[in-house]
Amino acid sequence: MTLKIVVCVKYVPDASGERGFSGDLTVDRVGVDGLLSELDEYAVEQALRVA
């Protein structure tokens, strides 16, 4: 039996970059660099250790 691990991650705007809101009061992601959420990085690391 093969072990299968799934990790849900979220791509978030870079906190060190410029931030702003669009007209509908949501985060404006146009032209903003994104990265993997720091908490999700820990989850991916743990999944790799288990595998």
Secondary structure, DSSP 8 states (H G I E B T S, - for coil): ----------EEE-TTS---B-TTSSB--TT--EEE-HHHHHHHHHHHHH-
